[in-house]
């Protein structure tokens, strides 16, 4: 009887590893972002990407809309796990996510609502997520996503392009007031605006 009970526990444990987490990643996956599927992560380039739908520059206090999708628009994925990190510090996720229609929020590393994952393992070709930067934050953000294609195939911490959260002054260059009068003044006006645009471009690099 005891041997039968032990065997049942082992079988259930193996089934749990094979099945993974169809209802999303658990909080225990926060540090590694690795699914508990009992197999190694893929080392090849991920066929899935995380992109900012409104460009790579955002203002503090405004959300960044992300899209999780296949690179070729064809291959579906079944699961995902996303967190945002400052480009210079990947020790702790930053900002907060809004709960998506087909996902759920997770509290990671002592934060709140700073990770988001799937709620079912149906095929997905596009997932839209909203992320808010921390208050008074400015810097460069990288979104890291674990994509699960199936129980045996997944890519961990796929990185997005950098999104720069800039102040309003950085995001909107101050234009030199247009002068009235001579052509020389007009030339100075044009040069002044070109310098402003040049300085703004340098500040977000």
C-alpha positions in Angstrom: 0.0 0.0 0.0 2.9 2.4 0.9 4.7 1.6 -2.3 1.5 2.3 -4.3 1.1 5.7 -2.6 4.7 6.6 -3.3 4.3 5.6 -6.9 1.2 7.8 -7.3 3.0 10.8 -5.9 5.9 10.3 -8.3 3.5 9.9 -11.3 1.6 13.1 -10.3 4.9 15.0 -10.0 6.0 13.9 -13.4 2.7 14.8 -14.9 2.9 18.3 -13.3 6.4 18.8 -14.8 5.2 17.7 -18.3 2.0 19.7 -18.2 3.7 22.9 -16.9 1.5 25.8 -16.0 -1.4 26.2 -18.4 -2.9 29.0 -16.2 0.3 31.1 -16.2 3.6 31.4 -14.4 3.6 31.1 -10.6 5.4 33.7 -8.4 8.1 31.1 -7.8 9.2 31.7 -11.4 9.9 35.4 -10.9 13.7 35.1 -10.4 14.5 32.8 -13.3 11.5 33.4 -15.6 11.9 29.8 -16.5 8.8 27.5 -16.9 8.8 24.4 -14.7 8.4 22.0 -17.6 11.4 19.8 -16.7 13.2 20.5 -20.0 16.0 22.9 -21.0 15.3 26.3 -22.5 15.9 26.9 -26.2 19.2 28.4 -27.1 18.2 29.5 -30.6 16.9 33.0 -31.5 13.3 33.4 -30.4 10.7 33.4 -33.2 8.6 35.7 -31.0 9.2 39.4 -30.1 7.9 42.1 -27.7 7.5 45.5 -29.3 6.3 48.9 -28.3 3.4 49.8 -30.5 3.9 53.6 -30.1 7.6 53.8 -30.7 10.7 53.7 -28.5 10.1 57.0 -26.6 7.6 57.5 -23.8 6.8 60.3 -21.3 6.6 59.7 -17.5 3.1 59.2 -16.4 2.0 57.7 -19.8 1.6 54.0 -20.5 3.7 52.0 -22.9 1.7 49.6 -25.0 3.4 46.4 -25.8 2.6 43.7 -28.4 3.7 40.1 -28.0 3.7 38.4 -31.4 5.5 36.0 -33.7 8.3 37.6 -35.8 6.9 36.0 -39.0 3.2 36.6 -38.1 2.5 32.9 -38.4 3.8 30.7 -35.6 1.5 30.9 -32.5 2.7 30.8 -28.8 0.8 29.4 -25.9 2.3 31.1 -22.8 4.2 34.2 -21.8 5.7 35.9 -18.8 6.8 39.6 -19.0 8.7 42.0 -16.8 10.3 45.4 -17.3 13.9 46.3 -16.2 16.0 49.3 -16.2 18.7 48.8 -18.9 21.4 49.2 -16.3 19.9 47.1 -13.5 18.3 43.7 -14.2 18.1 42.8 -10.5 14.6 43.9 -9.9 11.6 44.6 -12.2 10.2 48.1 -12.4 6.9 49.8 -13.1 3.4 48.2 -13.1 1.3 46.4 -15.6 -2.4 46.8 -16.2 -4.2 43.5 -16.2 -4.8 42.4 -19.8 -8.0 40.9 -21.0 -6.4 37.4 -21.4 -3.7 37.6 -18.7 -3.1 38.1 -15.0 -0.8 40.1 -12.8 2.0 38.8 -10.5 3.8 40.5 -7.7 7.6 39.8 -8.1 10.7 40.7 -6.0 8.7 42.6 -3.3 6.9 44.8 -5.9 3.3 44.9 -6.9 1.7 44.1 -10.3 5.2 44.2 -11.9 4.8 41.0 -14.0 2.2 39.7 -16.2 1.4 36.2 -17.5 -1.2 34.2 -19.5 -4.3 32.6 -18.0 -4.8 29.8 -20.6 -2.6 27.8 -23.0 -4.6 28.5 -26.2 -2.7 29.5 -29.3 -1.9 33.2 -29.4 -0.6 35.4 -32.3 -0.9 38.8 -30.6 -1.2 39.9 -27.0 -1.5 43.6 -26.1 -0.2 44.7 -22.7 0.0 48.1 -21.0 2.9 49.1 -18.8 3.3 52.2 -16.6 6.8 53.5 -15.6 7.5 54.2 -11.9 6.6 57.7 -10.7 9.3 60.3 -11.6 11.3 57.7 -13.5 13.4 58.5 -16.5 15.8 56.1 -18.2 16.0 53.2 -20.6 13.8 50.2 -20.2 14.1 46.7 -21.6 11.1 44.3 -21.5 12.1 40.6 -21.0 9.6 38.0 -22.1 9.5 34.2 -21.7 7.6 32.7 -24.6 6.2 29.2 -24.5 5.4 27.6 -27.8 4.6 24.2 -26.3 5.4 22.1 -23.2 8.9 21.2 -24.6 9.8 24.4 -26.5 10.2 27.8 -24.9 12.5 30.8 -24.9 13.5 32.6 -21.7 14.0 36.4 -21.2 13.6 37.4 -24.8 14.6 41.1 -24.8 12.7 43.9 -26.5 14.2 47.0 -28.1 15.1 49.7 -25.6 12.3 52.1 -24.7 13.4 55.5 -23.4 11.3 57.1 -20.8 12.2 60.8 -21.1 11.1 64.1 -19.5 8.7 66.3 -21.4 11.6 68.7 -22.1 13.7 65.8 -23.6 10.7 64.5 -25.5 9.6 67.8 -27.0 12.5 70.1 -28.1 12.1 73.7 -27.3 11.8 75.7 -30.6 13.4 79.1 -31.0 10.8 81.8 -31.4 10.5 82.8 -35.1 11.9 86.4 -35.6 10.6 89.0 -37.8 12.8 91.1 -40.1 15.9 90.4 -42.1 16.9 87.2 -44.0 19.9 86.9 -41.6 17.5 86.6 -38.7 15.6 83.9 -40.6 18.8 82.0 -41.1 19.6 82.3 -37.4 16.1 81.1 -36.5 16.5 78.0 -38.7 20.0 77.2 -37.3 18.7 77.6 -33.7 16.0 75.1 -34.3 18.4 72.6 -35.9 20.7 72.9 -32.9 17.7 72.2 -30.6 16.7 69.1 -32.6 20.4 67.9 -32.6 20.7 68.3 -28.8 17.4 66.4 -28.2 18.6 63.5 -30.4 21.8 63.3 -28.4 20.0 63.3 -25.1 18.0 60.2 -25.9 20.9 58.1 -27.2 
